[in-house]
Amino acid sequence: MKKYIVIGNPINHSLSPKLHNHWLKQNNIDASYDKIKLEEDEIEEIIQDIKKQKVAGCNITVPYKKKVIPFLDSLSLEAEKTQSVNTIVFENGSLVGHNTDIAGFAKAIENLQFNIKGKKVFILGAGGVVPSIIFTLNKMGVSDITISNRTRQKAENFKKEFENLKILDWGDIPVFDLIINATSLGLKNEEIGLDFNNVGRNKLFYDVIYNPSETNFLKKAKKLGNYAENGKLMFVYQALEAFKLWHGIEPKVDKETIRVLEND
Ligand code: ATR
């Protein structure tokens, strides 16, 4: 039986095994998918396991999306541009790093029927998934992107790759149509500590976190008369793209898929 895995640290919150195992069963594929909590010095060994075909394929989550790159043979264009890999495929004897977060985020936004063209976007955080979000937003034709991170330098670093970025100090809030919380605060149910009282109403507040399904950030957004959306569909669609790469089949996304994830 082929074995697929997701690696990260922490990994407990990951719903990838549930989703992939559901699709594997639905498509009669004889394989399993597990999550593995990994220390940084264990990355190389696990990647060698893919080369030896002890592991058939691997997803990567926080904080290793960049750290796996030195151990791979090549990168897809998107992975190269964002320096972020969330899916490893072993093809023709070679380890290839892909970034399916980009397609995942694009499909999630398209699904919202929120016309993003020409909109002003404000991103909070500068972690592993942010380059994929910036890449996608640029491709979708937003008018401008402002980013703010507690550690300002990490946001400044993105300007090397994405010249059009504006950077603000943590605590400052610009005029925006869409705000994306890409910090890890929601995972631990922590408060973001920013004042959204003066941003107006009917803005879209998006949290990349999907577990818990409603972070404090999203609760506050709703209370102030804004739209709130979590990262569940982004998660589902990045997984769908990884599934397609490994198995050559596009799995179904329907009510049952969402129910599988909610059945915690
Ligand atoms: P990594 O930075 O290793 O890629 P991540 O989970 O993708 O990990 O990113 C965590 C993000 O949440 C970072 O932007 C982090 O800010 P710092 O760069 O300053 O660490 C942000 N974050 C985590 N805890 C935070 C807090 N208490 N207040 C504000 N931002 C926080």
Boltz pocket constraint, residues with backbone or C-beta under 6 A from the ligand:
constraints:
  - pocket:
      binder: B
      contacts: [[A, 62], [A, 63], [A, 124], [A, 125], [A, 126], [A, 127], [A, 128], [A, 129], [A, 149], [A, 150], [A, 151], [A, 154], [A, 182], [A, 183], [A, 184], [A, 185], [A, 190], [A, 191], [A, 192]]
      max_distance: 6.0
